Amino acid sequence: MNKIDSTLKKIYSNKKYGELAALYQFFNNNLISAIESELSSDLTNTSGFFENLYVDFQWIDKIPLADFHGEQRDINHNLIEDKTELGDLFIQYRHTFAYPDGKTVGVFPKINYSLVVQAKISDEIPPVVPVGKVNKKRANSTSKELKLLEHWPEFDLYETARSLKPLVKNIHVKPQDNAFSFFAAFNNRSKIWLFGKAKNSQICDLNFSDIIFGLKNQQYGKDIHTDTAWGAIASSITDICQNRKIPQSIANKIESRQKSAHIKDGTVYAFPLNILPFITDCITKIASLFRKKKMLVIFIDRISFEGPAMEKYRKRS
């Protein structure tokens, strides 16, 4: 078991976790450090060219929802009539080049891959997708989630179940061979997460580190530059998040970001990373203060710096 998976397992106590409480334990400084450590092994570090890795965890207080176009049915041929959530976890991996451009910093994005995960609790060994109870007589949340993540029928994306105006309309995500949507199962006895491709009857046999390394190596995930619909989804999720670790002069050019946590109608939509140390040990208690289910968002950014003028960005150990 590598550092990422061993660190994740140590986060959990002997208590029994619900689906959301188990997921929110990811929001932990030690796990951030483990991901940074494992993914930094091949970074270049010379006088004229060096690389930094930045990992940030955020969450969005209201999970985006998909409203299918036309008549859609679940695996038991039940009619789907309501919106379904996009997922519980969104992970993005980007590789960007930064170089001096006159008095400013030039930025060239090379890779921007991301994937989405639906999290569940399961005592099955091994867990099998869709990892959750499916009603044979009517569509339920699990069967709707499987329909979306396996088949990706055309849909409109809404901020909430009650939203009248979609964030993005007519989204038609292209299928591809590399998996970019997954189910995840947490076992309360073993305190281990296992992941499986979002495909009916797929066995969940992937560790969290497999997902992370697979995304980095482009074995998993979808490129926003080759699918405009996926790019729209990624932008809708990340628009309200902040990456506090990337230098602002670079982060602003990678992706438009708000300068402060997004607040609307008294609801905090993004949980700033700079208060993370104060909540690591009491995340479930704080989570209970929020009324809405949250989507966890993980940003992994590899930045390649070129030129002597970039030395000010070098991480010092």
Secondary structure, 3 states (H helix, E strand, C coil): CCHHHHHHHHCCCCCCCCHHHHHHCCCCHHHHHHHHHHHCCCCCECCCEEEEEEEEEEEECCCCEEEECCCCECCCCCECCCCEECCCEEEEEEEEEEEEECCEEEEEEEEEEEEEEEEEECCCCCCECCCCCCCCCCCCHHHHHHHHHHHCCCEEEECCCCCCCCCEEEECCCCCCCCCEEEEEEECCCCEEEEEECCCCCECCECHHHHHHHHHCCCCCEECCCCHHHHHHHHHHHCCCCCCCCCHHHHHHHCCCCCCCCEECCEECECCHHHHHHHHHHHHHHHCCCCCCCEEEEEEEEEEEECHHHHHHCCCC
